[in-house]
């Protein structure tokens, strides 16, 4: 990759005459950009394209080469893109080995070499077409109104106008400071925003673009303050290179800490900059203070020193602020490295985990969502309350991308002690496609299916699958016996120790399944409930491996697909199960099985999906439940009585106090749920008295 910097600087500025060489704190404006480009040490050539002799002379004096721009490309109505095209064609005519260019506009004098280096690092780390520097919009443009043909309309949607700003996607504004592209792409399309596009986020101050005298005065004031602070900052930086004092300069540190706590950050820095040497904690405090002052480049150097010097000793706050700085620069590889170190050195807390999740909660990119894999499980497990839905949906998108849309590696290992059990009814085409999808990734996996006397072509397609694939076992009920009967029959007739119940429209992940079975086998687990994604949301499951608590029996068994049971354990209670899994008007049998395992066995959440509902397999059918036509409150009440009676008998047959305690927890949860269901029904039935049903 051979890189050239292009600095466009025509001479005919009207707003500020000779703007590109106007004096700013002792230097011509263009000098700031030339010096930053040269100091970055990433360019093979720094070129200014201009039509003006004074600009040319100034540029040459500061070390840039100059491309003479034709006058027709320097008029008020001339396109900057034409000038860039002219400059690039000239450069490659002289040296065809140049492959990339970075456009640096001289009207951004506060953009420095560190910005250029970091933006280029982001560009190199991604397989992208172009990169543009931006600053984060402090107000949400989705809340703006626009006038079109005399009519006032929302700029996006009506719904966005009433959304909390935090729930809207972050938006960015190109600040004109840095553009990175391939030379061939630009010469072909004459476009600075080639797909795929990435961004480098800069702070608002560094993003200042000089367009008028007001902008010029603001930049002069900023540079004056920066120059005043530079000596102090340089002094502090020099102290890092000296040997650390073994103990904190207690009086100075305590005073600085006192000012820090009252948010008088400038005074705190003044105190610490007066010292001859610094301790580790003082360097850390300086990094934190600069972060609070939003001087992130300064903060980064101190925080980075502490983290590299002694990652175990570095505070959780230092790790958090350092991550924030790196994340704002969109350096995903570095972000991933920081998160891994935070976990390694036990620096993860709920604030760090939530920061990571919030940063990428609106993303659709796998590379960004992948960072949630490290932080979301900690966030979900330790968050006080229900996880934020926006964040959990983002994690669902990551899981969906990882386990559904990525290419699978075929795994043909036959799991001898496992069968996939599928009850089906009236799914002729769907059931065949499901079998086909499972066998696509493991042709040796065992599948056992019961057809509940379907009147369509289900049985014919099952026979087709049986003849086409190995390890397919099919049975058919002589009449429609109901969904629960089919599941009970599958349980009794299976020949495997481990069984995974799944829907007739949900293929399983054989590779993940083997890992899950190995975990069950090694830890003597009787029941495992994996993540299940439905409608791009986590419909069931946890992002971490943990024991299922008694009051989670219902959510752990919501939706049949991919629930894994130790069949030997279920068979040891088969008479008890058969008594309650009725042929007609039954409750969902997997719920009863899960309750049994949680109370009398060992049950765990599994942190990966083991099945998915493929778009091509979705149907309008619902699960067959025999002659059950009940719905609404009466249906929920009927199910409640089945679950409650089942739990009461489990409590009565409990072998020890632990089993009794688990059964009692489930009973209490069932009673609370049933009471709430009745209250909700009463509110709907008697709205005039709804205030009494509290």
C-alpha positions in Angstrom: 0.0 0.0 0.0 1.7 3.2 -1.2 0.1 6.4 0.1 -0.1 10.0 -1.0 -1.6 13.0 0.8 -3.6 15.4 -1.3 -4.1 18.9 0.1 -6.3 21.1 -2.1 -5.7 24.8 -1.7 -6.9 27.2 -4.3 -6.1 30.9 -4.1 -9.4 32.6 -4.8 -11.1 32.5 -1.4 -13.8 35.2 -1.0 -14.9 34.9 2.6 -11.4 35.2 4.0 -8.9 36.5 1.4 -5.9 34.3 1.1 -7.6 32.0 3.6 -5.3 29.0 3.1 -2.2 31.0 4.1 -3.8 33.4 6.7 -1.8 33.6 9.9 -3.1 31.5 12.8 -1.0 31.9 16.0 2.2 32.5 14.0 1.8 29.9 11.2 0.0 30.1 7.9 -3.1 27.9 8.0 -2.0 25.4 5.4 1.2 24.7 7.4 -0.8 23.0 10.1 -2.0 20.4 7.7 1.3 19.9 5.9 3.1 19.5 9.3 0.5 17.0 10.5 0.8 15.0 7.3 4.6 14.9 7.4 4.7 14.2 11.1 2.4 11.2 10.7 5.2 9.4 8.7 2.7 7.3 6.8 2.9 9.1 3.4 5.4 8.5 0.6 4.4 12.0 -0.7 2.6 15.0 0.6 1.2 17.0 -2.3 -0.6 20.4 -2.4 -2.7 21.2 -5.5 -3.0 24.9 -6.0 -3.3 27.6 -8.6 -1.7 30.3 -6.4 2.0 31.2 -6.3 2.0 32.4 -2.7 0.4 29.2 -1.5 2.9 27.3 -3.7 5.8 29.0 -2.1 4.5 28.5 1.4 3.8 24.9 0.8 7.3 24.2 -0.5 8.8 26.0 2.4 7.1 23.6 4.8 8.2 20.5 3.0 5.3 19.6 0.6 5.6 19.1 -3.1 3.2 21.1 -5.3 1.0 20.2 -8.2 0.1 23.3 -10.4 -3.6 23.3 -10.8 -5.1 24.7 -14.0 -7.1 27.9 -13.6 -10.3 26.3 -14.9 -10.1 23.9 -11.9 -9.8 26.8 -9.4 -12.8 29.0 -10.1 -15.5 29.6 -7.5 -17.8 27.1 -9.2 -15.1 24.5 -9.8 -15.6 21.1 -8.2 -13.0 20.0 -5.7 -13.4 16.4 -7.1 -12.1 17.6 -10.4 -9.0 19.1 -8.8 -8.4 15.9 -6.9 -8.8 13.9 -10.1 -6.3 16.1 -11.8 -3.8 15.8 -9.0 -4.1 12.0 -8.8 -3.7 11.5 -12.5 -0.5 13.7 -12.4 0.9 11.7 -9.5 0.4 8.2 -11.0 1.8 9.5 -14.3 5.0 10.2 -12.4 4.8 7.0 -10.2 2.2 4.3 -11.0 2.9 2.4 -7.7 0.7 4.7 -5.6 -2.4 2.9 -4.6 -4.2 5.0 -2.0 -4.7 8.6 -1.1 -5.8 10.6 1.9 -7.5 14.0 1.3 -6.6 16.5 3.9 -8.4 19.9 3.6 -6.3 22.8 4.9 -9.3 24.4 6.5 -9.1 21.8 9.3 -6.0 23.0 11.2 -6.9 21.3 14.5 -6.7 17.9 12.8 -3.3 16.6 13.8 -1.0 13.7 13.0 -2.5 11.4 15.6 -5.9 11.8 14.0 -4.4 10.9 10.6 -2.5 7.9 12.0 -5.5 6.5 13.8 -7.9 7.0 10.9 -5.5 5.2 8.6 -5.1 2.4 11.2 -8.9 2.0 11.2 -9.0 1.9 7.4 -6.3 -0.8 7.2 -8.0 -3.0 9.8 -11.1 -3.3 7.7 -11.9 -4.5 4.2 -13.6 -1.3 3.1 -13.8 1.0 0.1 -13.3 4.3 1.8 -13.2 6.1 5.2 -14.4 9.5 6.2 -13.8 11.5 9.4 -16.9 12.5 11.3 -18.1 14.0 14.5 -21.1 12.7 16.5 -24.3 14.7 16.1 -25.2 15.9 19.6 -28.9 16.3 18.5 -30.8 13.5 16.8 -31.6 14.6 13.2 -34.4 12.1 13.2 -36.3 14.6 15.4 -36.1 17.3 12.8 -38.8 18.5 10.5 -38.4 19.4 6.8 -40.5 21.5 4.4 -41.3 19.8 1.1 -43.4 21.6 -1.4 -44.8 23.8 1.4 -45.7 20.8 3.6 -44.0 20.2 6.9 -43.0 16.6 7.4 -40.7 14.5 9.7 -37.3 14.0 8.1 -37.6 10.3 8.8 -40.8 9.0 10.5 -43.5 10.3 12.8 -42.5 7.6 15.3 -38.9 8.9 15.5 -40.2 12.4 16.6 -41.5 10.9 19.9 -38.6 8.4 20.6 -36.1 9.0 23.3 -32.9 10.2 21.8 -31.0 7.3 23.4 -33.2 4.8 21.5 -32.5 6.3 18.1 -29.4 5.3 16.0 -26.4 7.4 16.4 -25.8 9.8 13.5 -22.5 11.4 12.3 -21.6 14.4 10.3 -18.6 14.3 7.9 -16.3 17.1 9.2 -14.1 17.4 6.1 -10.8 16.7 7.9 -9.9 13.3 6.5 -11.0 11.2 3.5 -9.2 7.9 2.6 -9.8 6.0 -0.7 -8.2 3.8 -3.3 -6.9 5.8 -6.2 -8.4 3.4 -8.8 -11.8 3.6 -7.2 -11.8 7.4 -7.1 -10.6 7.7 -10.7 -13.3 5.3 -11.8 -16.3 6.7 -9.8 -15.0 10.2 -8.8 -16.6 9.6 -5.3 -15.1 10.0 -1.8 -17.7 7.7 -0.3 -17.1 4.3 -1.9 -18.9 1.3 -0.5 -18.3 -0.2 2.0 -17.9 3.0 3.9 -16.4 3.3 7.3 -15.9 6.3 9.7 -13.3 7.7 12.1 -14.9 9.7 14.9 -13.3 13.0 16.0 -14.3 15.3 18.8 -16.1 18.5 18.0 -13.2 20.8 18.7 -10.7 18.9 16.5 -13.4 18.9 13.8 -13.5 22.7 13.5 -13.6 23.8 9.8 -12.7 27.4 9.0 -15.3 29.0 6.7 -15.5 32.5 8.0 -13.9 35.0 10.4 -15.9 33.7 13.4 -14.5 30.2 12.7 -11.0 31.7 12.4 -11.2 33.5 15.8 -12.5 30.3 17.5 -9.7 28.3 16.1 -7.1 31.0 17.2 -8.6 30.9 20.7 -8.5 27.1 20.8 -4.9 27.0 19.6 -3.8 29.7 22.1 -5.3 27.6 24.9 -3.8 24.4 23.5 -0.3 26.1 23.3 -0.7 27.2 26.9 -1.7 23.7 28.0 0.9 22.1 25.8 3.8 23.1 28.1 1.9 21.7 31.1 1.0 18.5 29.2 4.6 18.2 27.9 5.8 18.5 31.4 3.5 15.8 32.6 4.4 13.5 29.7 8.1 13.9 30.6 7.4 12.8 34.1 6.1 9.4 32.8 9.5 8.7 31.4 11.1 9.2 34.8 11.2 6.4 37.3 8.0 6.0 39.2 8.0 7.0 42.9 7.2 3.9 45.0 4.5 5.7 47.0 1.9 8.4 46.3 2.9 12.0 46.9 0.2 11.8 49.5 -0.4 15.5 50.2 -0.4 16.6 46.6 -2.4 13.5 45.5 -5.0 14.0 48.2 -5.4 17.7 47.2 -5.6 16.8 43.5 -8.2 14.1 44.3 -10.2 16.6 46.4 -10.3 19.0 43.4 -11.2 16.0 41.1 -14.1 15.0 43.3 -15.5 18.6 43.1 -14.9 18.6 39.3 -12.3 21.3 39.5 -10.2 19.4 37.0 -7.9 22.3 36.0 -6.7 22.8 39.5 -6.1 19.1 40.0 -3.9 19.1 36.9 -2.0 22.1 38.1 -1.1 20.4 41.4 0.1 17.2 39.7 2.1 19.0 37.1 4.1 20.7 39.8 5.6 17.4 41.0 9.1 16.1 40.2 8.0 12.5 39.8 4.7 10.7 39.6 3.3 7.5 41.2 1.3 5.0 39.2 -2.0 6.2 40.9 -1.2 9.8 40.0 -0.6 9.0 36.4 -3.9 7.1 36.4 -5.7 10.1 37.9 -4.2 12.4 35.3 -5.5 10.1 32.5 -9.0 10.1 34.1 -9.0 13.9 34.6 -8.1 14.5 30.9 -10.9 12.2 29.9 -13.3 14.2 32.1 -12.0 17.3 30.3 -12.8 15.5 27.0 -9.2 15.9 26.0 -9.1 12.3 24.8 -5.8 12.3 23.0 -4.0 13.4 26.2 -6.0 11.0 28.3 -5.1 8.1 26.1 -1.4 8.5 26.7 -1.7 8.3 30.5 -4.3 5.6 30.6 -2.4 3.5 28.0 0.8 3.9 30.1 -0.9 2.5 33.2 -2.6 -0.3 31.4 0.6 -1.4 29.7 2.7 -0.9 32.8 0.5 -2.9 35.2 -2.8 -4.1 33.8 -3.7 -5.8 37.1 -3.2 -2.6 39.0 -4.9 -0.3 36.5 -8.3 0.7 37.8 -11.6 -0.4 36.3 -12.3 3.3 35.5 -9.0 3.5 33.6 -9.9 0.5 31.5 -13.4 1.9 30.9 -12.2 5.3 29.8 -9.5 3.8 27.6 -12.0 1.6 25.9 -14.3 4.6 25.3 -11.4 6.4 23.6 -10.5 3.5 21.3 -14.2 2.8 20.5 -14.7 6.4 19.5 -11.9 5.9 17.0 -13.7 2.8 15.6 -10.7 0.6 16.1 -12.6 -2.7 16.4 -9.5 -4.9 16.7 -8.1 -2.8 19.6 -11.6 -2.8 21.2 -11.7 -6.6 21.1 -8.2 -6.8 22.6 -9.2 -4.4 25.4 -12.3 -6.4 26.3 -10.3 -9.7 26.3 -7.8 -8.1 28.7 -10.6 -6.7 30.9 -11.9 -10.2 31.3 -8.4 -11.7 31.8 -7.5 -9.3 34.5 -11.0 -9.3 36.2 -11.7 -5.7 35.4 -15.1 -6.3 34.0 -18.0 -4.7 35.8 -21.6 -3.8 34.9 -20.6 -0.3 33.8 -18.0 -1.6 31.4 -20.3 -4.3 30.0 -23.1 -1.9 29.5 -20.8 0.6 27.8 -19.7 -2.0 25.3 -23.3 -3.1 24.6 -24.6 0.4 24.3 -21.8 1.4 21.9 -22.9 -1.2 19.4 -26.6 -1.7 20.2 -27.8 -0.2 16.9 -25.2 -1.8 14.6 -26.0 -4.3 11.9 -22.4 -5.2 11.2 -21.1 -8.5 12.4 -17.7 -7.2 13.2 -19.2 -4.7 15.7 -21.9 -6.9 17.1 -19.2 -9.6 17.7 -17.9 -7.4 20.6 -21.2 -8.1 22.4 -20.2 -11.8 22.6 -17.7 -10.8 25.3 -19.7 -8.2 27.2 -23.4 -9.1 26.9 -23.3 -12.3 29.1 -21.8 -10.3 32.0 -24.3 -7.6 31.4 -27.3 -10.0 31.3 -26.1 -12.0 34.4 -25.3 -9.0 36.6 -27.8 -6.3 35.5 -30.3 -5.4 38.2 -33.5 -6.0 36.4 -34.5 -7.0 32.9 -31.8 -6.3 30.2 -32.5 -3.3 28.0 -34.5 -4.6 25.0 -32.5 -2.6 22.4 -29.3 -4.3 23.8 -30.8 -7.8 23.9 -32.1 -7.4 20.4 -28.6 -6.4 19.3 -27.2 -9.6 20.9 -29.9 -11.6 19.1 -28.7 -10.1 15.8 -25.2 -11.2 16.6 -26.3 -14.7 17.5 -28.4 -14.9 14.4 -25.5 -13.8 12.2 -23.1 -16.1 13.9 -25.2 -19.3 13.9 -27.6 -18.8 11.0 -26.1 -16.7 8.2 -22.4 -17.7 8.4 -21.1 -20.7 6.5 -21.4 -23.9 8.4 -18.7 -26.4 8.6 -20.1 -29.9 7.8 -19.8 -32.2 10.8 -20.6 -35.8 10.0 -19.7 -37.2 13.4 -22.4 -39.6 14.4 -23.5 -39.0 18.0 -24.5 -42.5 18.9 -26.4 -41.6 22.1 -28.5 -38.8 20.5 -31.7 -38.6 18.6 -33.6 -35.6 17.2 -37.3 -36.1 17.9 -39.9 -34.3 15.8 -43.6 -34.6 16.3 -45.4 -33.4 13.1 -48.9 -32.8 11.7 -49.9 -31.5 8.3 -46.4 -30.3 7.3 -45.9 -32.3 4.1 -43.4 -30.0 2.4 -42.0 -28.3 5.5 -41.0 -31.5 7.3 -39.1 -32.7 4.3 -37.2 -29.4 4.0 -36.4 -29.5 7.8 -34.9 -33.0 7.5 -33.0 -32.0 4.4 -31.6 -28.9 6.2 -30.5 -31.0 9.2 -28.9 -33.6 7.0 -27.1 -30.9 5.0 -24.8 -30.3 7.9 -24.6 -33.8 9.3 -25.8 -36.7 7.1 -25.3 -39.2 10.0 -27.4 -37.6 12.7 -30.3 -39.7 13.9 -33.8 -38.3 13.5 -37.0 -39.9 14.8 -40.4 -38.6 13.7 -44.0 -39.3 14.5 -46.7 -38.2 12.1 -50.0 -37.5 13.9 -52.2 -39.0 11.1 -51.8 -36.0 8.8 -54.4 -35.9 6.1 -52.0 -34.2 3.6 -48.8 -35.6 2.0 -46.7 -35.6 5.3 -46.5 -39.4 5.5 -45.5 -39.6 1.8 -42.7 -37.1 2.3 -41.5 -38.8 5.4 -41.2 -42.0 3.4 -39.3 -40.1 0.8 -36.8 -38.8 3.4 -36.5 -42.3 4.9 -35.5 -43.7 1.6 -33.1 -40.8 0.8 -31.3 -40.4 4.1 -29.8 -42.8 6.6 -30.7 -42.8 10.3 -34.3 -41.7 9.7 -36.9 -43.4 11.8 -40.6 -42.7 11.1 -43.9 -43.8 12.8 -47.5 -42.8 12.3 -50.4 -42.6 14.7 -53.5 -44.4 13.4 -55.6 -41.3 14.2 -55.1 -37.8 15.4 -54.0 -38.4 19.0 -52.8 -34.9 19.8 -49.4 -33.2 20.1 -48.6 -34.4 23.6 -49.3 -38.1 22.7 -46.8 -37.8 19.8 -44.1 -36.4 22.1 -44.7 -39.1 24.7 -44.5 -41.8 22.0 -41.2 -40.3 20.7 -39.9 -40.4 24.3 -40.8 -44.0 24.8 -39.7 -45.3 21.4 -36.4 -43.5 21.2 -33.2 -45.6 21.4 -30.8 -42.9 22.6 -29.8 -41.6 26.0 -30.0 -37.9 24.9 -33.0 -36.6 23.0 -33.5 -33.2 21.5 -37.2 -32.3 20.9 -37.5 -29.8 18.0 -40.3 -28.4 15.8 -41.0 -29.7 12.4 -40.0 -26.3 10.9 -36.8 -25.7 13.0 -33.5 -27.3 11.7 -30.9 -28.0 14.3 -27.2 -27.1 14.4 -25.4 -30.5 14.6 -21.9 -29.1 15.3 -23.2 -27.1 18.3 -25.3 -30.0 19.3 -22.3 -32.3 19.8 -20.7 -29.7 22.0 -23.8 -29.4 24.1 -24.2 -33.1 24.5 -20.6 -33.4 25.6 -21.3 -30.8 28.2 -24.4 -32.6 29.4 -22.5 -36.0 29.5 -19.5 -34.6 31.4 -21.6 -32.8 34.0 -24.4 -35.4 34.4 -27.1 -32.9 33.3 -30.7 -34.1 32.8 -32.2 -31.1 30.9 -30.7 -28.2 28.9 -32.4 -25.2 27.4 -30.4 -23.3 24.7 -30.9 -19.9 23.2 -33.7 -19.8 20.6 -34.0 -16.8 18.2 -37.5 -16.0 17.0 -38.5 -12.9 15.0 -34.9 -11.5 15.5 -35.3 -11.5 19.3 -34.1 -13.9 22.0 -37.3 -15.8 22.5 -35.8 -18.2 25.0 -32.4 -18.7 26.7 -29.5 -17.1 28.4 -26.2 -15.8 27.0 -24.3 -17.7 29.7 -24.2 -21.3 31.0 -25.9 -21.5 34.4 -28.3 -23.6 36.4 -31.9 -23.1 35.7 -33.7 -21.7 38.7 -37.1 -23.2 39.7 -39.1 -20.0 38.8 -37.6 -20.1 35.3 -39.1 -23.5 34.4 -41.7 -21.8 32.1 -39.4 -19.6 30.1 -36.8 -22.3 29.9 -39.3 -24.6 28.1 -41.1 -21.9 26.0 -41.3 -23.3 22.5 -40.4 -26.9 22.0 -37.5 -26.6 19.6 -34.0 -27.7 20.7 -34.8 -28.7 24.3 -32.4 -31.5 25.3 -33.3 -34.2 27.8 -31.5 -37.1 29.4 -34.0 -39.8 28.3 -32.9 -42.2 31.0 -33.9 -39.6 33.6 -37.3 -39.1 32.0 -37.9 -42.8 31.7 -37.2 -43.3 35.4 -40.4 -41.2 35.9 -42.3 -42.3 32.9 -45.4 -43.5 34.8 -45.6 -40.2 36.5 -45.2 -38.3 33.2 -47.7 -40.5 31.4 -50.3 -39.8 34.0 -50.1 -36.1 33.4 -49.4 -35.9 29.7 -52.9 -36.5 28.6 -54.0 -37.5 25.1 -56.6 -34.7 24.8 -56.7 -31.2 26.1 -53.1 -31.5 27.3 -50.7 -28.9 28.4 -47.4 -28.7 26.6 -45.5 -31.8 27.6 -42.0 -30.2 27.5 -43.1 -27.8 30.3 -43.9 -30.8 32.5 -40.7 -32.5 31.6 -38.7 -29.3 32.4 -40.4 -28.9 35.7 -39.6 -32.6 36.6 -35.9 -32.1 35.7 -35.6 -28.8 37.5 -37.1 -30.2 40.8 -35.7 -33.7 40.8 -32.7 -33.5 38.4 -30.0 -31.2 37.1 -31.0 -28.5 34.6 -28.9 -25.8 32.8 -29.1 -23.0 30.4 -26.9 -23.4 27.2 -25.5 -20.2 25.8 -25.7 -21.1 22.1 -28.6 -21.8 19.7 -29.2 -25.4 18.7 -32.1 -24.8 16.3 -33.4 -22.0 14.1 -36.6 -21.2 12.3 -35.5 -21.0 8.6 -37.3 -18.4 6.6 -38.0 -20.9 3.8 -39.6 -23.3 6.3 -42.0 -20.9 8.0 -45.6 -21.8 7.7 -49.0 -20.5 8.8 -49.7 -23.7 10.8 -49.7 -23.8 14.5 -48.8 -26.8 16.6 -51.5 -29.5 16.6 -53.1 -29.9 19.9 -55.7 -32.5 19.2 -59.3 -31.5 19.8 -58.2 -28.6 22.0 -60.2 -25.5 20.8 -59.9 -23.5 24.0 -58.2 -20.2 24.0 -57.7 -17.0 26.0 -58.1 -16.9 29.7 -59.8 -20.3 30.0 -57.0 -22.0 28.1 -54.4 -20.4 30.3 -56.4 -21.4 33.4 -56.6 -25.0 32.2 -52.9 -25.1 31.7 -52.3 -23.6 35.1 -54.3 -26.3 36.8 -52.3 -29.0 35.0 -49.0 -27.4 35.9 -50.1 -26.7 39.5 -51.4 -30.3 40.1 -48.2 -31.7 38.5 -46.0 -29.6 40.8 -48.1 -30.5 43.9 -47.5 -34.2 43.3 -43.8 -33.6 42.7 -43.7 -31.8 46.1 -45.5 -34.6 47.7 -43.0 -37.2 46.4 -39.9 -35.0 47.0 -37.0 -37.0 48.3 -35.4 -34.2 50.3 -35.8 -30.6 51.5 -34.1 -29.2 48.3 -36.7 -30.8 46.1 -39.5 -29.6 48.3 -38.0 -26.0 48.2 -37.8 -26.1 44.4 -41.4 -27.3 44.1 -42.6 -24.7 46.5 -40.9 -21.9 44.5 -42.6 -23.1 41.3 -46.0 -23.3 43.1 -45.6 -19.7 44.3 -44.7 -18.5 40.9 -47.7 -20.3 39.3 -50.0 -18.8 41.9 -48.7 -15.3 41.3 -49.0 -15.7 37.5 -52.5 -17.1 37.7 -53.7 -14.3 39.9 -52.3 -11.7 37.5 -54.0 -13.5 34.6 -57.4 -13.4 36.5 -56.9 -9.7 37.3 -56.1 -8.8 33.7 -59.1 -10.7 32.6 -61.3 -8.9 35.1 -60.0 -5.5 34.0 -60.9 -6.4 30.4 -64.3 -7.8 31.3 -65.3 -5.0 33.8 -63.4 -1.9 32.7 -65.5 0.3 34.9 -64.1 -1.5 38.0 -60.5 -1.9 36.7 -59.0 0.3 39.5 -60.1 -2.3 42.0 -58.1 -5.1 40.4 -54.7 -4.1 41.5 
